[in-house]
Every structure is written in structure tokens, then in C-alpha cells.
């Protein structure tokens, strides 16, 4: 019945690692936004949101 949980975790970690690498490459200007995967775009938005929260917290 499907894949074992450990195998799924391994696949997920690998996909997240690749997505994070793509986000870093995008921030360096090496690849355009349109070449990012859905997961990478989600991580980028999450990163921007966190930076925005940090900057607003430091300003107050």
C-alpha cells in the first residue's frame, strides 16, 4: 500500500533541498523567477514574508 514513510521523507527532503538551492540561485540573479518550481516559489514567498516580519519587528 504505497511507499513507506521513510522513503517519502527522503524524497521530500531531496525536493526541498533542490528547491532551496534554486531559491538561492534566483536571489543571486542566476535564474529567473519563471524557472522556479512551485515548491521553490513557495519557499521564496515564505522567506520574503519572514524578512518582512523581522524588519517590521526591528523597527518598532
N, CA and C of each residue as an Amber inpcrd file, in Angstrom:
protein
   180
   0.8230000  -1.1910000   0.0000000   0.0000000   0.0000000   0.0000000
   0.8670000   1.2540000   0.0000000   1.3000000   1.6420000  -1.1560000
   2.0720000   2.8720000  -1.2560000   3.5090000   2.7210000  -0.7860000
   4.1640000   3.8270000  -0.6910000   5.5620000   3.8330000  -0.2650000
   5.6550000   3.9400000   1.2490000   6.7220000   3.3720000   1.8030000
   6.9410000   3.5210000   3.2520000   7.2330000   4.9890000   3.6060000
   6.8810000   5.3580000   4.8320000   7.0460000   6.7530000   5.2700000
   8.4880000   7.2360000   5.1600000   9.4320000   6.3790000   5.5160000
  10.8390000   6.7920000   5.4820000  11.2540000   7.1790000   4.0650000
  10.7800000   6.4100000   3.0900000  11.1220000   6.7050000   1.7050000
  10.4950000   8.0330000   1.2670000   9.2640000   8.2790000   1.6890000
   8.6000000   9.5380000   1.3580000   9.3250000  10.7230000   1.9880000
   9.7770000  10.5600000   3.2440000  10.5190000  11.6270000   3.9220000
  11.8070000  11.9390000   3.1670000  12.4770000  10.8810000   2.6930000
  13.7310000  11.0390000   1.9660000  13.4970000  11.8150000   0.6640000
  12.4260000  11.4620000  -0.0480000  12.0870000  12.1440000  -1.2970000
  11.7680000  13.6100000  -1.0250000  10.9910000  13.8700000   0.0190000
  10.6100000  15.2430000   0.3640000  11.8400000  16.0790000   0.7140000
  12.7440000  15.5210000   1.5220000  13.9700000  16.2430000   1.8940000
  14.7690000  16.6150000   0.6510000  14.8510000  15.6660000  -0.2930000
  15.6150000  15.8910000  -1.5140000  14.9870000  17.0140000  -2.3450000
  13.6530000  17.0050000  -2.4590000  12.9590000  18.0410000  -3.2290000
  13.1120000  19.4070000  -2.5750000  13.0230000  19.4520000  -1.2500000
  13.1650000  20.7220000  -0.5290000  14.5840000  21.2520000  -0.6820000
  15.5680000  20.3760000  -0.6190000  16.9650000  20.7890000  -0.7640000
  17.1990000  21.4120000  -2.1430000  16.6690000  20.7630000  -3.1840000
  16.8170000  21.2940000  -4.5390000  16.1050000  22.6340000  -4.6780000
  14.9240000  22.7410000  -4.0870000  14.1540000  23.9850000  -4.1670000
  14.8980000  25.1180000  -3.4680000  15.4990000  24.8430000  -2.3130000
  16.2530000  25.8690000  -1.5880000  17.4600000  26.3310000  -2.4050000
  18.1130000  25.3890000  -3.1110000  19.2450000  25.7510000  -3.9600000
  18.7920000  26.6690000  -5.0920000  17.6150000  26.3660000  -5.6660000
  17.0870000  27.2040000  -6.7470000  16.7410000  28.5990000  -6.2380000
  16.1940000  28.6830000  -5.0290000  15.8610000  29.9870000  -4.4470000
  17.1350000  30.8040000  -4.2580000  18.1880000  30.1800000  -3.7480000
  19.4590000  30.8850000  -3.5580000  20.0180000  31.3640000  -4.8950000
  19.9160000  30.5120000  -5.9300000  20.3960000  30.8930000  -7.2580000
  19.5770000  32.0660000  -7.8020000  18.2870000  32.0610000  -7.5540000
  17.4220000  33.1630000  -8.0010000  17.8090000  34.4590000  -7.2890000
  18.0740000  34.3810000  -6.0060000  18.4490000  35.5750000  -5.2460000
  19.7970000  36.1380000  -5.7050000  20.6760000  35.2570000  -6.1880000
  21.9600000  35.7070000  -6.7360000  21.7930000  36.2590000  -8.1520000
  20.6220000  36.0440000  -8.7560000  20.3560000  36.5440000 -10.1040000
  20.7550000  35.5840000 -11.2020000  20.9910000  34.3280000 -10.8590000
  21.4320000  33.3540000 -11.8550000  20.2730000  32.7750000 -12.6660000
  19.0970000  32.6440000 -12.0480000  17.9480000  32.0990000 -12.7750000
  16.7340000  33.0040000 -12.5660000  15.8790000  33.1120000 -13.5880000
  14.6810000  33.9570000 -13.4500000  13.6050000  33.2950000 -12.6010000
  12.6670000  34.1090000 -12.1500000  11.5630000  33.6240000 -11.3070000
  10.7520000  32.5600000 -12.0260000  10.5860000  32.7160000 -13.3310000
   9.7570000  31.7790000 -14.1010000  10.3430000  30.3680000 -14.1330000
  11.6340000  30.2250000 -13.8810000  12.2660000  28.9010000 -13.8940000
  12.1900000  28.1880000 -12.5470000  11.6170000  28.8260000 -11.5370000
  11.4970000  28.1930000 -10.2260000  10.3380000  27.2070000 -10.2230000
  10.4830000  26.1320000  -9.4630000   9.3910000  25.1720000  -9.3020000
   8.3670000  25.7520000  -8.3300000   7.2070000  25.1150000  -8.2440000
   6.1640000  25.5850000  -7.3280000   6.6720000  25.6010000  -5.8930000
   7.4090000  24.5500000  -5.5080000   7.9370000  24.4700000  -4.1490000
   8.9380000  25.5970000  -3.8970000   9.7860000  25.8720000  -4.8870000
  10.7770000  26.9370000  -4.7430000  10.0940000  28.2990000  -4.6220000
   9.0330000  28.5140000  -5.4010000   8.2880000  29.7750000  -5.3180000
   7.6540000  29.9310000  -3.9410000   7.1340000  28.8240000  -3.4230000
   6.5110000  28.8430000  -2.0960000   7.5540000  29.1880000  -1.0250000
   8.7440000  28.5860000  -1.1320000   9.8150000  28.8670000  -0.1740000
  10.2740000  30.3240000  -0.2800000  10.3150000  30.8520000  -1.5020000
  10.7210000  32.2410000  -1.7060000   9.7180000  33.1970000  -1.0670000
   8.4320000  32.9260000  -1.2600000   7.3940000  33.7630000  -0.6490000
   7.4710000  33.6950000   0.8710000   7.7060000  32.4940000   1.3930000
   7.8220000  32.3000000   2.8390000   9.0110000  33.0950000   3.3850000
  10.1170000  33.0800000   2.6340000  11.3240000  33.8010000   3.0340000
  11.0740000  35.3120000   3.0490000  10.4060000  35.8050000   1.9940000
  10.1070000  37.2380000   1.9190000   9.1970000  37.6630000   3.0630000
   8.2160000  36.8210000   3.3780000   7.2780000  37.1180000   4.4600000
   8.0230000  37.1860000   5.7990000   8.9520000  36.2500000   6.0230000
   9.7190000  36.2240000   7.2690000  10.6130000  37.4610000   7.3750000
  11.2470000  37.8450000   6.2580000  12.1020000  39.0320000   6.2680000
  11.2850000  40.2840000   6.5610000  10.0820000  40.3400000   5.9910000
   9.2030000  41.4880000   6.2110000   8.8130000  41.5820000   7.6870000
   8.4940000  40.4400000   8.2910000   8.1290000  40.4190000   9.7070000
   9.3040000  40.8440000  10.5830000  10.4980000  40.3690000  10.2340000
  11.6820000  40.7220000  11.0140000  11.9870000  42.2120000  10.9150000
  11.8760000  42.7470000   9.7110000  12.1890000  44.1670000   9.5390000
  11.1690000  45.0490000  10.2590000   9.9060000  44.6400000  10.2560000
   8.8900000  45.4300000  10.9550000   9.0380000  45.2900000  12.4700000
   9.4990000  44.1400000  12.9370000   9.6930000  43.9290000  14.3720000
  10.8850000  44.7450000  14.8780000  11.9210000  44.8860000  14.0500000
  13.0930000  45.6450000  14.4540000  12.8190000  47.1460000  14.4460000
  11.8910000  47.5670000  13.5990000  11.5660000  48.9920000  13.5030000
  10.7630000  49.5040000  14.6760000  10.0700000  48.6210000  15.3740000
   9.2170000  49.0860000  16.4830000   9.9300000  49.1140000  17.8040000
